[in-house]
Amino acid sequence: MQTRRLFRALVSVAALAANRLAAAGPTPAARGPNVLLLMTDEHNPRVLRCAGDPLVQTPTLDSLAARGVRFSAAYCQNPICVPSRVSLVSGRMPSNLATFGNTTNQTYAGITTLADVFNTAGYRTAWFGKTHWGEPRFQDYGRQGRVGRDAAADNDETASRLPQDSFVSPWPIEKNPEHATADLALDFLTKNRDARFFLGVSFVKPHFPFTIQQKYYDLYAGKVPAPRTGEKLVATLPAISKQEREKYGHAKATDADILRTKAIYYGMVTYVDEEFGRILRRLDELGLRDNTIIVYTADHGEMLGDRGIWYKNSFYDGSATIPFIWSFPQALPPGRVVATPAMNLDVFPTLCELAGLPTPAGLEGRSLLPVLRGDSDGRDRIALSENFRGNFAGRMIRTAQWKYFFYTNGDEYLYDLAADPGEENNLVHPEPGRGVVVPAHRALADELKARASAGWVQAKRTVRDLTGQPADGAAPPARKKRKS
């Protein structure tokens, strides 16, 4: 009898404990990891201290890389904003979704997006800041359009993209759209600390217009090195890059314009690093860091005057490569640097595998988890990118050693990045007087072109033909005068 009473008492205590645990919700480890996807626009990945730049101050991202894995050869799928972002959220090459230029009308009909996967798994999903990808169905948005418009009105921020028009911001940091976006992220983390969440935070900076507050500019004024340029680098540009260089008036920028703009750009990078620091500190304060997958990427790079050109749009590494950092203490080693090619296209399947969620059919990237963990060197992996500019269409392929890209007008480039990381010696079109093309290089270029072209959708080659609107490379707007 006493044994039965004792058994019933133990059962009651166990049931009470179970009810209390159920009421409290699952432990973080039991409920699966959170995801924090940090993103910027137009960040040249070489402008990071952890990537070897001795001047720039990026302590937040450096710390993230030290606690995780950094890729040194990651690429976007189109070096302009909208197609790159569409690719990230859909896991498909943008041209396969008929996204060729900067129009944001993508609906993803019949496609399972990154948001869909995490919505279905019971996550609270939100994206704060810049979107520019249509409607992939995140539950919450940060109204970046409103924030951006209010900031432009408050700040009198010029619409000019020209390096000649770069300037020091006369308004306080709190008026930057990125600050408002970070505030939204902080509030979301606090309110959802006990939920599973997928949070995207996307800043516009360091995208043009080139402007930042005085204290960030002062860090770099008179210190940044001049960009690499000269007659040879300009003369060997693809025809479309030469056209856009002329269109944007890049050659008209003075040395003072160039150095001021580059210093401002460095200041913008340090500024966004500080805003990311606010977000990661809140994650730490809430005790969520160890159970949160953190990814930092960008939609494309910035040429920063290298080869005499600015912005994105090209397949040179300054434009087509992206910063790519992964941190997840439960599963990934700290301080690892990976040189294998990777892509934003790989983010979708990698997050699915890391979070233990089903990977939908039709994704064109591959999970990076074996490479992240060090189980594979990834030497068989490639990166693809494409671009549609005016009457030119082009594609790029990057392998462990080689980069090849071509345009429909016949321009083509082959670089041995192991021997020529600066992309100065085009092996399929040597400079005059440098000899003929080596047959092995010609054969390799043909092979890489075939691989890059496989399944490529390029039925319509101009963005105007596709959308009825000018491309991102349209003529720059009339320059506005700022108030004194």
matplotlib code that plots the C-alpha trace (Angstrom):
import matplotlib.pyplot as plt

x = [0.0, 2.8, 4.6, 1.5, 1.1, 4.8, 4.5, 1.4, 3.2, 6.2, 3.9, 2.2, 5.5, 6.7, 3.5, 3.7, 7.3, 6.3, 3.4, 5.7, 8.3, 5.6, 4.3, 7.8, 8.2, 11.0, 14.6, 16.6, 18.5, 15.3, 13.4, 16.0, 18.4, 17.4, 18.7, 20.1, 21.0, 22.9, 23.3, 24.7, 24.5, 27.6, 30.3, 33.6, 34.7, 38.4, 37.4, 37.4, 40.2, 39.7, 40.1, 43.5, 42.8, 45.2, 43.3, 39.6, 38.1, 35.5, 35.7, 32.2, 32.6, 36.2, 34.9, 32.2, 34.7, 37.0, 34.0, 33.0, 34.0, 34.9, 34.9, 37.5, 36.0, 32.3, 30.2, 26.8, 24.7, 24.3, 26.3, 23.3, 20.8, 17.5, 18.6, 21.1, 18.5, 16.0, 18.6, 19.3, 15.7, 14.7, 17.8, 17.7, 19.7, 17.8, 17.5, 15.6, 13.0, 13.0, 14.7, 17.3, 17.4, 16.3, 12.6, 10.9, 7.8, 8.8, 6.0, 7.6, 4.4, 4.7, 8.2, 9.1, 11.1, 13.5, 10.8, 8.3, 10.5, 11.0, 7.3, 6.2, 8.6, 6.9, 9.5, 8.7, 10.1, 11.0, 13.1, 14.0, 15.7, 16.3, 14.3, 14.3, 13.1, 9.4, 7.3, 9.0, 6.4, 8.3, 5.8, 7.1, 8.8, 10.6, 9.1, 12.5, 10.8, 9.2, 12.4, 14.5, 12.2, 11.9, 15.7, 16.2, 13.7, 15.2, 18.8, 18.6, 20.6, 21.5, 20.4, 23.7, 25.8, 28.9, 32.1, 32.4, 29.4, 30.5, 30.1, 30.2, 26.8, 25.7, 22.9, 23.2, 23.8, 20.3, 18.9, 20.6, 18.1, 20.5, 20.1, 16.3, 16.6, 18.9, 16.4, 13.7, 15.9, 16.7, 13.0, 12.3, 14.9, 13.6, 10.0, 10.9, 13.6, 11.4, 10.4, 12.2, 13.0, 14.4, 15.5, 17.0, 18.7, 19.6, 21.4, 21.7, 25.2, 27.9, 25.9, 26.1, 25.4, 28.7, 28.1, 28.8, 29.2, 32.3, 33.7, 33.8, 35.3, 38.0, 39.2, 40.3, 40.7, 44.2, 45.0, 43.3, 45.5, 44.7, 42.8, 44.7, 44.2, 46.2, 45.9, 46.4, 43.6, 41.2, 42.1, 41.4, 38.0, 35.0, 33.2, 30.2, 32.4, 34.0, 30.6, 29.4, 32.7, 31.9, 28.3, 28.9, 31.8, 34.2, 37.2, 36.1, 36.6, 39.7, 42.3, 40.8, 37.3, 38.5, 40.4, 37.6, 35.0, 37.1, 37.6, 33.9, 33.2, 35.6, 33.7, 30.4, 31.8, 32.9, 29.5, 27.5, 29.9, 28.9, 25.2, 25.7, 27.6, 24.4, 22.4, 25.0, 25.3, 21.5, 21.7, 24.4, 22.4, 19.4, 21.6, 20.7, 24.1, 25.0, 21.7, 21.7, 23.0, 24.5, 25.3, 26.8, 26.7, 26.1, 24.2, 27.4, 30.7, 32.0, 34.8, 36.0, 37.7, 39.8, 40.5, 39.0, 35.4, 33.0, 29.9, 29.1, 27.9, 31.1, 32.6, 35.8, 36.3, 35.7, 32.2, 31.2, 32.6, 30.8, 31.7, 30.6, 30.8, 29.1, 28.9, 27.1, 29.0, 27.1, 28.1, 30.9, 34.6, 35.9, 38.4, 38.3, 39.0, 37.9, 39.1, 36.8, 34.3, 30.9, 27.8, 24.8, 22.9, 24.3, 22.8, 19.3, 20.3, 22.9, 20.5, 18.0, 20.6, 22.0, 18.5, 17.5, 14.7, 13.7, 15.4, 12.8, 13.2, 14.6, 17.3, 20.3, 22.9, 24.5, 24.8, 28.1, 28.0, 30.7, 33.0, 32.0, 32.9, 36.1, 34.8, 35.5, 37.9, 35.2, 37.6, 34.9, 32.7, 32.1, 30.5, 28.3, 27.3, 25.4, 24.7, 22.5, 23.5, 22.0, 22.5, 25.1, 24.5, 27.3, 28.2, 31.0, 32.3, 34.8, 36.6, 39.2, 41.9, 40.3, 37.9, 36.3, 33.7, 32.3, 29.7, 27.5, 29.4, 32.4, 34.5, 35.9, 38.4, 40.3, 42.4, 44.5, 43.7, 46.3, 49.0, 47.2, 44.8, 44.6, 43.1, 45.6, 46.7, 43.8, 45.0, 42.6, 43.3, 46.9, 48.0, 49.6, 53.2, 52.6, 52.4, 49.6, 47.1, 48.4, 46.3, 45.7, 44.2, 42.0, 40.7, 40.1, 38.2, 36.0, 35.3, 34.5, 32.3, 30.3, 29.9, 28.9, 26.4, 24.6, 20.9, 21.5, 18.3, 19.1, 16.3, 15.9, 19.2, 18.2, 16.6, 14.4, 13.1, 12.4, 10.8, 10.0, 12.3, 15.9, 18.6, 20.4, 23.1, 20.9, 22.2, 22.8, 20.1, 20.6, 22.9, 21.1, 22.5, 22.7, 21.7, 24.6]
y = [0.0, 2.4, 1.5, 2.4, 5.7, 6.5, 5.6, 7.8, 10.7, 10.4, 10.3, 13.5, 15.2, 14.2, 15.4, 18.7, 19.2, 18.2, 20.7, 23.5, 22.7, 22.7, 26.0, 27.4, 26.3, 24.2, 25.0, 26.8, 23.7, 21.7, 24.2, 24.6, 27.5, 31.0, 32.8, 36.3, 37.3, 40.5, 42.2, 45.4, 46.9, 47.4, 46.2, 45.5, 42.4, 43.5, 46.6, 44.5, 44.2, 40.5, 40.3, 42.0, 45.7, 47.3, 50.6, 50.0, 49.5, 46.7, 45.2, 43.7, 41.8, 40.9, 39.4, 37.5, 36.0, 35.1, 33.1, 31.5, 30.9, 33.5, 32.8, 34.7, 33.9, 34.4, 35.8, 37.4, 36.0, 39.4, 42.5, 44.7, 45.0, 43.4, 40.3, 39.5, 39.8, 37.8, 35.0, 35.0, 34.6, 32.2, 30.0, 30.3, 32.2, 35.5, 35.1, 31.8, 33.9, 36.5, 39.0, 40.8, 44.3, 46.5, 46.0, 44.8, 43.0, 39.4, 37.5, 34.0, 32.3, 28.5, 28.9, 28.0, 31.0, 31.2, 32.9, 30.1, 27.4, 29.2, 30.3, 26.7, 25.5, 27.8, 30.6, 34.2, 35.7, 39.4, 41.4, 45.0, 47.4, 47.3, 44.6, 45.2, 41.7, 41.8, 39.8, 36.6, 36.5, 37.3, 38.0, 41.3, 44.2, 47.2, 49.7, 50.6, 52.6, 54.9, 55.1, 55.8, 58.6, 60.2, 60.2, 61.7, 64.4, 65.1, 64.9, 66.5, 63.6, 64.1, 61.5, 61.8, 58.7, 60.5, 60.4, 64.1, 64.7, 62.9, 64.9, 64.7, 64.2, 67.3, 65.5, 63.3, 59.6, 59.0, 60.3, 57.6, 55.0, 52.2, 53.5, 53.2, 49.8, 48.6, 50.0, 47.8, 44.8, 45.5, 45.7, 42.5, 40.5, 41.7, 40.8, 37.5, 36.2, 33.2, 32.4, 30.8, 33.6, 34.3, 38.0, 39.7, 43.1, 44.9, 48.2, 50.4, 51.7, 51.6, 52.0, 55.4, 58.3, 58.6, 60.4, 59.8, 61.8, 63.7, 61.4, 58.4, 60.4, 61.8, 58.2, 57.9, 61.3, 61.6, 58.0, 55.8, 54.6, 55.8, 53.2, 51.1, 52.6, 53.6, 53.5, 49.7, 48.8, 51.3, 50.1, 46.5, 47.1, 45.3, 47.5, 47.9, 49.1, 51.6, 52.9, 53.2, 54.9, 57.5, 57.7, 58.3, 60.7, 58.7, 60.1, 63.6, 62.9, 64.7, 63.1, 65.0, 63.7, 60.1, 60.2, 62.0, 59.5, 56.5, 57.8, 58.4, 54.8, 53.5, 55.6, 54.1, 50.6, 51.4, 52.9, 49.9, 47.7, 49.8, 49.4, 45.6, 45.8, 47.1, 44.2, 41.5, 43.0, 42.7, 39.1, 38.5, 40.3, 38.1, 34.9, 34.0, 34.0, 30.4, 29.2, 31.6, 31.0, 34.4, 35.1, 38.3, 39.0, 41.7, 41.9, 42.9, 44.8, 48.3, 49.0, 52.1, 53.6, 50.5, 50.3, 53.8, 52.6, 52.9, 51.1, 47.5, 46.1, 44.3, 40.8, 42.0, 40.9, 44.4, 44.3, 40.6, 39.3, 39.7, 39.5, 36.1, 35.2, 32.4, 31.9, 29.2, 28.0, 24.8, 23.5, 25.5, 25.9, 29.3, 31.3, 29.3, 30.9, 29.1, 29.9, 27.7, 29.5, 30.1, 32.1, 33.8, 31.1, 28.7, 30.5, 29.0, 25.3, 25.8, 27.5, 24.7, 22.0, 23.9, 24.5, 20.9, 21.9, 20.2, 21.7, 22.4, 21.1, 23.3, 25.1, 25.8, 26.3, 23.6, 23.4, 24.7, 22.8, 20.2, 23.1, 25.1, 22.2, 21.4, 18.0, 19.0, 21.3, 22.2, 22.3, 21.0, 23.9, 26.8, 30.3, 31.8, 35.3, 37.0, 40.6, 42.3, 45.8, 47.7, 45.5, 43.3, 40.1, 38.3, 35.4, 34.6, 31.3, 31.0, 27.8, 27.2, 28.6, 30.3, 33.0, 33.3, 35.8, 36.7, 39.0, 38.6, 41.2, 38.8, 40.3, 37.5, 37.3, 34.4, 35.0, 32.6, 34.0, 31.9, 33.7, 36.9, 37.9, 41.4, 40.2, 42.1, 39.4, 38.3, 34.9, 34.8, 38.3, 39.3, 42.8, 43.7, 42.6, 40.0, 37.0, 34.7, 32.8, 29.6, 26.7, 25.3, 28.6, 28.8, 25.3, 26.1, 29.2, 27.3, 24.7, 27.3, 29.2, 26.0, 25.4, 28.9, 28.9, 25.7, 26.4, 30.2, 32.1, 35.1, 35.2, 39.0, 40.8, 44.3, 45.3, 47.8, 45.0, 42.9, 45.5, 48.6, 50.5, 51.6, 49.4, 50.2, 51.5, 54.3, 57.8, 59.4, 61.8, 65.5, 66.6, 68.4, 71.2, 70.6, 73.3, 75.2]
z = [0.0, 1.0, -2.2, -4.3, -2.5, -3.0, -6.7, -7.1, -5.4, -7.6, -10.7, -9.5, -8.9, -12.4, -14.0, -12.2, -13.4, -16.9, -16.9, -15.7, -18.4, -21.0, -19.8, -19.9, -23.6, -25.1, -24.3, -27.0, -27.9, -28.2, -30.3, -33.0, -33.8, -34.6, -37.7, -37.9, -41.5, -41.7, -45.0, -46.5, -50.0, -52.1, -49.6, -51.2, -49.1, -49.2, -47.0, -43.8, -41.3, -41.0, -44.8, -44.7, -44.9, -42.4, -42.3, -42.0, -38.5, -38.4, -34.9, -35.0, -38.2, -37.3, -34.1, -35.9, -38.3, -35.4, -33.9, -37.1, -40.8, -43.4, -47.1, -49.2, -52.6, -52.3, -55.2, -55.9, -58.7, -60.5, -59.4, -59.2, -56.3, -57.2, -59.2, -56.5, -53.7, -55.7, -56.0, -52.3, -51.2, -53.9, -54.2, -58.0, -60.6, -61.1, -64.9, -64.3, -62.6, -65.4, -63.1, -65.2, -63.9, -61.0, -61.0, -57.8, -59.2, -58.3, -56.8, -56.5, -57.7, -57.3, -55.6, -52.0, -50.8, -47.9, -45.9, -46.7, -45.3, -42.0, -41.8, -42.3, -39.5, -37.0, -37.0, -36.4, -39.6, -40.2, -42.6, -41.5, -43.9, -47.6, -49.4, -53.2, -54.1, -54.5, -52.1, -50.7, -47.8, -44.6, -41.8, -40.7, -42.6, -41.3, -43.8, -45.3, -48.0, -45.4, -43.3, -46.3, -47.6, -44.2, -43.8, -47.2, -46.4, -43.0, -44.2, -47.6, -48.9, -52.5, -55.1, -56.9, -57.2, -58.5, -56.6, -57.4, -55.2, -52.1, -48.9, -45.1, -43.5, -41.6, -39.7, -36.6, -36.7, -35.3, -38.6, -40.7, -42.0, -40.8, -37.2, -37.4, -39.0, -36.2, -33.6, -35.2, -34.9, -31.3, -30.5, -32.4, -30.6, -27.2, -28.0, -29.6, -27.2, -26.3, -29.8, -32.7, -35.1, -38.5, -38.5, -41.6, -41.1, -44.3, -44.4, -47.5, -46.7, -47.9, -51.2, -52.8, -52.4, -50.7, -47.4, -43.7, -40.5, -39.8, -37.1, -39.4, -42.3, -40.0, -39.3, -42.9, -44.5, -45.9, -45.1, -47.8, -50.7, -54.2, -56.3, -58.8, -62.2, -65.3, -69.1, -69.3, -66.8, -68.5, -72.0, -71.2, -69.7, -71.3, -73.8, -71.5, -68.6, -70.9, -71.9, -68.3, -67.3, -69.9, -69.0, -65.3, -65.8, -63.7, -65.6, -64.6, -60.9, -59.6, -57.3, -54.4, -55.3, -55.5, -52.1, -50.3, -51.7, -50.8, -47.2, -46.9, -48.1, -45.5, -43.0, -44.1, -43.6, -40.1, -39.4, -40.4, -38.4, -35.3, -36.0, -36.4, -33.0, -31.4, -32.6, -31.6, -28.2, -27.7, -28.8, -26.2, -23.5, -24.2, -24.0, -27.6, -29.3, -28.9, -30.4, -33.3, -36.8, -37.9, -41.5, -42.9, -46.7, -49.2, -52.5, -54.4, -54.0, -55.0, -57.5, -55.5, -58.5, -59.2, -63.0, -63.3, -62.5, -59.6, -58.3, -59.2, -62.6, -63.5, -63.0, -61.5, -57.9, -56.5, -57.8, -58.0, -54.7, -51.4, -47.7, -46.4, -42.7, -40.9, -37.1, -35.2, -32.1, -31.8, -35.2, -36.8, -35.9, -34.9, -36.9, -40.1, -43.4, -46.6, -50.1, -52.0, -54.3, -52.6, -53.6, -52.1, -54.0, -51.3, -48.4, -48.7, -48.7, -46.1, -43.7, -44.2, -43.3, -40.3, -38.9, -39.6, -42.0, -45.3, -48.3, -51.0, -54.5, -57.3, -55.4, -57.6, -54.9, -52.7, -48.9, -47.7, -44.4, -45.3, -46.2, -43.2, -40.9, -42.7, -43.8, -47.5, -49.2, -51.7, -54.7, -57.0, -56.2, -58.6, -58.4, -61.2, -61.8, -64.7, -65.8, -68.4, -69.2, -72.1, -75.2, -73.5, -71.6, -69.8, -67.5, -65.2, -63.7, -60.9, -60.0, -57.3, -59.6, -62.6, -63.4, -66.8, -68.0, -71.4, -73.0, -76.0, -78.0, -78.0, -75.1, -72.9, -70.1, -68.5, -65.3, -63.3, -59.9, -58.2, -60.2, -60.9, -58.1, -59.4, -62.7, -64.9, -67.4, -69.6, -70.9, -73.9, -75.1, -74.3, -74.6, -78.0, -78.1, -75.3, -77.6, -78.8, -76.8, -75.4, -76.9, -73.4, -72.3, -75.3, -74.6, -71.0, -71.9, -74.2, -71.6, -68.9, -71.3, -72.0, -68.2, -67.5, -70.4, -69.5, -69.0, -69.2, -69.8, -72.0, -74.5, -74.0, -73.6, -72.6, -69.4, -71.2, -73.4, -70.4, -68.1, -70.0, -67.7, -67.9, -66.4, -63.2, -65.5, -66.9, -67.1, -63.7, -62.5, -62.7, -59.9, -57.1, -55.1, -51.4, -49.0, -47.5]

ax = plt.figure().add_subplot(projection="3d")
ax.plot(x, y, z, "-o")
ax.set_aspect("equal")
plt.show()
